[in-house]
Amino acid sequence: MVLDILLTIHFILLVLISLRILSRHDLTSSARLAWMVVLFILPYIGVVVYWMFGEIHLGSDFSRKHEQIIDKLHTQNPEVLGSDEALTHAIKTEYQAAFAYSANVTGFHTTVGNHAELMADAAETHKRMIADFDAATDHIHVLYYIWLIDGTGIDIAQALMRAARRGVTCRAMVDGMGSRKMVSSKIWQQMKNAGVQVSVALPINNIIKVMLFSRIDLRNHRKITVIDGSIGYSGSQNCADPEFRVKPNFAPWVDIMLRVEGPVVAQNQMLFASDWLIENPDTAIESFYYPTERLGSPTSTGFAAQVFADGPTQRSGATPQFLGVLISQAQKTLTISTPYFVPDYSLINVLCATAYRGVEVTMIFPKHNDSLVVAATSRSYYWQLLEAGVKIYEYKPGLLHAKTLTVDGQISLIGSTNLDLRSFDLNYENNIVFSDTALTADIIERQYQYIADSEEVSRQQVADWSLPYRIWNNIVATMGPIL
């Protein structure tokens, strides 16, 4: 009797979830098909998996509050947002569409008067960042997806404590999942005792509530560092050593970081503020400082740049659409490095179309990925890319974690976004898109270094893959829309 009741309830849930999947506006046909396959091949597990991971939402109240905070920040400090005048003055006409699309998503328009240095490696980033922390006079704001208790993590924590003790306002924020060990550590408590304001983005302390009303895998993947509102660090590196102790078998993790000065730093400051205020509503919005005297004018020297940021509370499809616009503007060369390549078909199609029309398209992936599922999904697309003329390289010395995109030696995108559906749909991300030939040349040189340490993948190699290996890759890729 009890078993019959349970089976009836399960059948009703299966039907209701199936109808929900078929009625959703935000799912692609391939995602609907993948979910239906999961539900009907693994009906009992599938119902639970969909309940936990099927919907992309943080709750209507969270989304409403986040939108209100962003609107208030933009209204109070419109000078931070950049301008269309700067776009038309500083960006070549053939590349303006990507910057215009980015502004439509985020509200961050083009700024001018920016300067940046490409850090040589993790050691230089560490050294320069600590020096900037020790020189700070007003505030330091940091947000990291992963903050490990290792050499880098401890040094950053100690630098923040030194700054707090001399009167600098220090705010440190971490993702609740990626930095869960840091949040429960002694050094986290020591930072609080020293006067560092600490906070957790998307906390998971009440895991039952998260699982019932949200998703545990909706995360804040951003890496933001702002010093005195005028110096920032942007790129792919978490607050961790390259040895990355939680996954040492794939070390070293190879990242790319820029030390940035100029008005685009204020945009990252505003982005940090939006994340901080949603978790700390008692913080005065006026306490976030923007050095307006350094925000530049359309005739300022330095390069043009703006922040591109996305997340699950923004409109669906924004990141792949932005990338599609940016990629489609390439006329000569397009080079991309990403550790995680789980694209939607719009991105695959624009990459192939770009190569077919004669652009030299190069993609660099890790040879040994820390995710077997991602590695299989990525390789399922190799034949299609190679057939279109895309050059594919696999980086050998460690896990290439750098997310880079360069176009025609003119435009670059650097930040936290991977070319995967998790970055597209589930994570809060932050990037800088900019127009500067000198800095782009530096990034391209770094990309060439990655290629020099890689092996090229040929069509013949892919053709020679065994039948079981091809089947495995394609089976995993079939589930790509819901990974």
C-alpha positions in Angstrom: 0.0 0.0 0.0 2.7 2.5 1.0 4.8 1.4 -2.0 1.8 2.1 -4.3 1.4 5.5 -2.8 5.0 6.4 -3.3 5.0 5.1 -6.9 1.9 7.2 -7.6 3.6 10.3 -6.1 6.7 9.7 -8.1 4.7 9.3 -11.3 2.9 12.6 -10.7 6.2 14.3 -10.0 7.6 12.8 -13.2 4.7 14.1 -15.2 4.7 17.6 -13.6 8.5 18.0 -14.1 8.2 16.8 -17.7 5.5 19.4 -18.3 7.6 22.0 -16.6 10.6 21.2 -18.8 8.5 21.4 -22.0 6.9 24.7 -21.0 10.1 26.6 -20.1 11.0 29.6 -22.3 14.7 29.6 -21.2 15.7 26.1 -22.3 17.1 25.3 -25.7 15.7 22.3 -27.5 18.8 20.3 -26.8 18.6 21.1 -23.1 14.9 20.0 -23.0 15.9 16.7 -24.8 18.8 16.1 -22.4 16.5 16.5 -19.4 13.8 14.3 -20.9 16.4 11.6 -21.5 17.6 11.8 -17.9 14.1 11.7 -16.5 12.9 8.7 -18.5 16.2 6.6 -18.5 16.8 7.3 -14.8 13.3 8.3 -13.6 13.9 8.0 -9.8 17.3 9.7 -9.8 16.2 12.1 -12.6 13.4 13.6 -10.5 15.8 14.3 -7.6 18.5 15.7 -10.0 16.1 18.0 -11.7 14.7 19.2 -8.3 18.3 20.1 -7.2 19.8 21.3 -10.5 17.1 21.9 -13.1 16.0 25.4 -12.4 18.3 28.5 -12.7 17.1 30.8 -10.0 18.1 32.3 -6.6 14.6 33.2 -5.7 12.5 36.1 -6.9 13.3 38.1 -3.7 17.1 37.8 -4.3 16.8 38.8 -7.9 14.6 41.8 -7.1 16.9 43.0 -4.4 20.0 42.6 -6.6 18.3 44.6 -9.4 17.4 47.3 -7.0 20.9 47.6 -5.6 22.4 47.8 -9.1 19.9 50.4 -10.2 20.7 52.5 -7.1 24.5 52.2 -7.6 24.1 53.3 -11.2 21.8 56.2 -10.3 24.1 57.5 -7.6 27.3 57.3 -9.5 26.5 57.6 -13.3 30.0 58.9 -14.0 31.4 55.4 -13.3 29.3 53.9 -16.1 31.3 55.3 -19.0 29.7 56.8 -22.1 28.6 56.2 -25.7 30.8 59.2 -26.6 33.9 57.3 -25.4 32.8 54.3 -27.5 32.5 56.2 -30.8 35.7 58.2 -30.1 38.0 55.4 -28.9 36.8 52.2 -30.4 37.2 51.4 -34.2 33.9 51.2 -35.9 34.3 47.5 -36.9 34.6 46.5 -33.2 32.0 48.8 -31.6 29.1 46.3 -31.7 30.7 44.0 -29.1 31.2 47.0 -26.7 27.7 48.2 -27.4 26.2 44.8 -26.7 28.2 44.5 -23.4 26.9 47.9 -22.2 23.4 46.8 -23.0 23.8 43.8 -20.7 25.6 45.4 -17.8 25.0 49.1 -18.0 28.8 49.6 -18.0 29.8 51.6 -21.1 33.2 52.4 -22.5 35.7 54.3 -20.4 39.0 55.8 -21.5 42.2 56.7 -19.9 43.0 53.2 -18.7 46.5 51.7 -18.2 47.5 48.1 -17.5 50.4 45.8 -17.1 50.4 42.1 -17.9 51.9 40.3 -14.9 54.7 37.9 -15.7 53.4 35.1 -13.6 51.7 34.2 -10.3 54.8 35.2 -8.3 54.9 38.8 -9.8 51.1 39.1 -9.3 51.5 38.1 -5.6 54.4 40.5 -5.1 52.8 43.5 -6.7 49.4 42.9 -5.0 50.9 42.7 -1.6 52.9 45.9 -2.2 49.7 47.7 -3.3 47.9 46.4 -0.2 50.6 47.8 2.0 50.5 51.1 0.2 46.7 51.5 0.4 45.4 54.5 2.2 41.6 54.4 2.0 40.2 50.9 1.2 40.9 47.4 -0.2 38.1 45.3 -1.6 38.6 41.7 -2.7 36.2 39.0 -3.9 37.5 35.5 -4.7 35.7 32.3 -5.8 38.5 30.2 -4.2 40.6 31.4 -1.4 42.9 28.6 -0.1 44.8 28.5 3.1 48.2 28.3 1.4 51.1 30.6 0.9 49.2 33.1 -1.3 46.1 32.9 0.7 47.8 33.5 4.1 49.9 36.3 2.7 46.8 38.1 1.3 45.0 37.7 4.6 48.0 39.0 6.6 48.3 42.0 4.2 44.6 42.8 4.7 45.0 42.6 8.5 48.0 44.9 8.4 45.9 47.4 6.3 42.9 47.2 8.6 45.0 47.8 11.7 46.4 51.0 10.2 42.8 52.3 9.5 42.2 51.2 5.9 38.7 49.9 5.3 39.1 46.3 4.2 36.3 44.2 2.8 36.9 40.5 1.9 34.3 38.4 0.2 34.4 34.8 -0.9 32.0 32.3 -2.5 30.3 30.0 -0.1 31.1 26.9 -1.9 34.5 27.6 -3.5 36.0 29.0 -0.2 34.1 27.0 2.4 37.2 25.8 4.1 38.5 29.4 4.4 35.2 30.5 5.9 35.5 28.0 8.7 39.2 28.5 9.3 41.2 30.3 12.1 42.6 32.8 9.7 39.1 33.9 8.7 38.3 34.6 12.3 41.7 36.3 12.7 40.8 38.7 9.9 37.5 39.6 11.6 39.3 40.2 14.9 41.8 42.5 13.1 39.0 44.6 11.7 38.7 43.2 8.2 35.0 43.1 7.2 34.3 39.6 5.8 31.4 38.2 4.0 30.2 35.2 2.1 28.6 35.3 -1.3 25.8 32.8 -1.8 26.3 31.1 1.5 25.5 27.5 2.0 25.3 27.4 5.8 21.6 26.4 5.5 22.0 23.8 2.8 18.4 22.5 3.1 17.0 26.0 2.4 19.4 26.3 -0.6 18.3 23.0 -2.0 14.6 23.7 -1.5 14.5 27.2 -2.9 17.6 27.6 -5.1 20.5 25.6 -6.5 23.7 24.8 -4.6 25.8 25.1 -7.8 24.8 28.7 -8.6 28.1 30.3 -7.6 30.0 33.6 -7.5 33.0 32.8 -9.7 34.3 36.4 -9.8 37.9 37.5 -9.0 37.9 41.2 -8.0 40.6 43.2 -6.4 40.3 46.9 -5.9 42.7 49.2 -4.0 41.7 52.8 -3.2 39.3 52.8 -6.1 42.0 53.3 -8.7 44.2 50.1 -8.8 42.7 46.7 -9.7 43.7 43.2 -10.6 41.7 41.4 -13.3 42.1 37.9 -14.7 41.7 34.2 -14.0 43.7 33.7 -10.8 42.0 32.7 -7.6 43.6 33.5 -4.2 45.7 30.4 -4.3 49.2 29.2 -5.1 49.9 27.8 -8.6 50.4 24.4 -6.9 46.7 24.5 -6.1 46.8 22.1 -3.2 43.1 20.9 -3.6 44.0 19.4 -7.0 47.8 19.0 -7.0 47.8 16.3 -9.7 47.0 19.0 -12.3 49.5 21.6 -11.1 50.8 24.1 -11.9 47.6 26.0 -12.6 48.6 28.6 -15.2 46.7 31.9 -15.0 46.8 35.4 -16.5 46.5 38.6 -14.6 46.5 42.3 -15.4 47.3 45.1 -13.0 44.9 47.9 -14.1 44.7 51.6 -13.3 42.0 53.9 -14.5 38.2 54.4 -14.6 37.5 50.7 -15.5 38.6 49.9 -12.0 35.7 52.0 -10.7 33.4 49.7 -12.7 34.8 46.7 -10.9 34.4 48.6 -7.7 30.7 49.1 -8.4 30.4 45.4 -9.4 32.0 44.4 -6.0 29.6 46.8 -4.2 26.6 45.1 -5.9 27.7 41.7 -4.6 28.6 43.0 -1.1 25.4 44.9 -0.6 23.1 42.0 -1.4 24.7 40.0 1.5 25.3 43.1 3.7 22.3 45.4 3.3 23.3 47.4 6.4 26.4 48.7 4.7 25.9 52.3 3.5 25.9 52.5 -0.2 27.8 55.8 0.1 30.7 54.1 1.7 31.9 52.8 -1.6 34.4 55.3 -3.0 34.9 56.3 -6.6 37.8 58.6 -7.4 35.9 60.8 -9.8 39.0 62.9 -10.6 40.5 59.9 -12.2 37.6 58.7 -14.3 38.8 60.3 -17.5 37.3 62.1 -20.5 36.9 61.1 -24.1 40.2 62.7 -24.9 42.2 61.1 -22.1 45.3 59.2 -22.9 45.3 55.5 -22.2 43.1 52.7 -23.7 39.4 52.2 -23.9 37.8 49.5 -21.7 34.7 48.4 -19.9 33.6 45.7 -17.6 31.6 42.8 -18.9 29.9 40.9 -16.1 27.1 38.3 -16.1 25.2 36.1 -13.7 22.1 34.0 -13.2 20.0 37.1 -12.2 20.7 38.7 -15.6 19.1 37.9 -18.9 19.5 34.4 -20.2 22.1 33.9 -23.0 23.9 37.2 -22.5 27.4 35.8 -22.4 27.3 33.5 -25.4 25.6 36.3 -27.3 28.3 38.8 -26.3 31.0 36.3 -27.3 29.2 35.6 -30.6 29.2 39.3 -31.5 32.9 39.7 -30.5 34.0 36.6 -32.4 32.1 37.6 -35.5 33.9 40.9 -35.6 37.3 39.2 -36.2 38.7 40.0 -39.6 42.2 38.4 -39.5 42.9 36.5 -36.3 41.1 35.1 -33.3 42.9 33.3 -30.5 41.2 31.8 -27.4 42.5 30.0 -24.4 40.1 28.4 -21.9 40.3 25.5 -19.5 36.7 24.5 -19.8 35.0 24.3 -23.2 31.4 23.2 -23.0 29.8 25.5 -25.6 26.3 25.9 -26.8 25.7 25.4 -30.5 25.5 29.1 -31.3 29.1 29.5 -30.1 30.3 26.4 -32.0 28.6 27.7 -35.2 30.1 31.2 -34.9 33.6 29.8 -34.3 33.3 27.5 -37.4 31.8 30.3 -39.5 34.6 32.6 -38.5 37.2 30.1 -39.6 35.3 29.3 -42.8 35.4 32.9 -43.9 39.2 33.0 -43.7 40.0 34.2 -40.2 42.9 32.4 -38.5 41.2 30.8 -35.5 43.3 29.2 -32.8 42.0 27.6 -29.6 44.2 26.4 -26.7 42.9 23.9 -24.1 44.6 21.9 -21.3 45.8 18.5 -22.4 45.0 17.1 -18.9 41.8 18.6 -17.6 40.7 18.4 -13.9 37.3 17.4 -15.1 36.9 14.2 -17.2 33.4 15.2 -18.2 34.6 18.6 -19.5 37.5 17.0 -21.3 35.2 14.6 -23.1 32.7 17.2 -24.0 35.4 19.5 -25.3 36.9 16.8 -27.5 33.6 15.9 -28.9 33.7 19.2 -30.8 37.3 18.8 -32.1 36.4 17.3 -35.5 33.8 19.9 -36.3 36.3 22.7 -35.4 39.2 21.1 -37.2 37.1 20.6 -40.3 36.3 24.3 -40.4 40.0 25.1 -40.2 40.3 26.0 -36.5 43.8 25.2 -35.1 43.6 23.3 -31.8 46.4 23.1 -29.3 46.5 21.2 -26.0 48.8 22.7 -23.3 51.0 20.1 -21.6 52.9 21.5 -18.5 49.9 22.0 -16.2 46.3 23.1 -16.2 46.0 26.1 -18.4 43.5 28.1 -16.4 43.9 31.4 -18.3 40.8 32.7 -20.0 42.0 34.9 -22.9 40.4 36.1 -26.2 42.2 38.3 -28.7 40.9 39.7 -31.9 43.0 41.1 -34.8 45.7 42.3 -32.5 43.3 45.1 -31.4 40.8 43.8 -28.9 41.2 41.6 -25.8 38.9 40.0 -23.3 40.4 38.9 -19.9 38.6 37.7 -16.9 36.9 34.8 -15.1 34.5 33.5 -17.8 35.1 30.1 -19.2 33.6 29.0 -22.5 31.2 26.6 -20.8 27.6 26.5 -19.9 28.3 26.9 -16.2 29.9 30.4 -16.9 27.1 31.2 -19.3 24.2 30.3 -17.1 25.1 29.5 -13.5 28.0 31.6 -12.3 28.5 35.3 -11.6 31.5 36.3 -13.7 33.6 39.4 -14.3 35.8 40.4 -17.3 37.4 43.4 -18.9 37.0 43.9 -22.7 39.4 46.5 -24.1 40.9 48.0 -27.2 44.7 48.5 -27.1 47.2 47.2 -29.6 50.2 47.3 -27.2 48.5 45.4 -24.3 46.8 43.0 -26.8 50.3 42.3 -28.3 51.5 41.4 -24.8 48.6 39.0 -24.4 49.1 37.5 -27.8 52.8 36.9 -26.9 51.6 35.1 -23.8 49.2 33.0 -25.9 52.1 32.1 -28.2 54.0 30.9 -25.1 51.0 28.7 -24.3 51.1 27.3 -27.8 54.9 26.7 -27.6 54.2 24.5 -24.6 51.4 22.7 -26.3 51.0 20.0 -28.9 48.8 20.6 -32.0 45.8 18.3 -32.5 45.4 17.2 -36.1 42.4 15.9 -38.0 44.2 12.6 -38.5 44.7 12.2 -34.7 41.0 12.7 -34.1 40.1 10.4 -37.0 42.3 7.7 -35.3 40.5 7.9 -32.0 39.0 4.5 -31.0 35.3 3.9 -31.4 34.7 3.5 -27.6 36.5 6.8 -27.0 34.4 8.7 -29.6 31.2 7.2 -28.2 32.2 8.2 -24.7 32.9 11.8 -25.8 29.7 12.1 -27.6 27.6 10.5 -24.9 29.0 13.0 -22.4 28.5 15.9 -24.8 24.9 14.9 -25.2 24.4 15.8 -21.6 26.4 19.0 -22.1 23.3 21.3 -22.0 22.6 20.2 -18.4 26.2 19.8 -17.1 
